[in-house]
């Protein structure tokens, strides 16, 4: 369940940052880059900060 939540959060952040880049300021694309880098880092290290946040702060299990 946490993996689905993490994917939903990442997808939402990417879409929102693209909309903000189009309508507000191009520098919002840095958020898209940050999300992409976090996804890449997570695939390499098998560690995800959002997973820790969901587990420890919001008590979301599996």
PyMOL commands that set and color helices and strands:
alter all, ss='L'
color gray80, all
select helices_A, chain A and resi 2-23+26-45+49-56
alter helices_A, ss='H'
color red, helices_A
deselect
rebuild
show_as cartoon
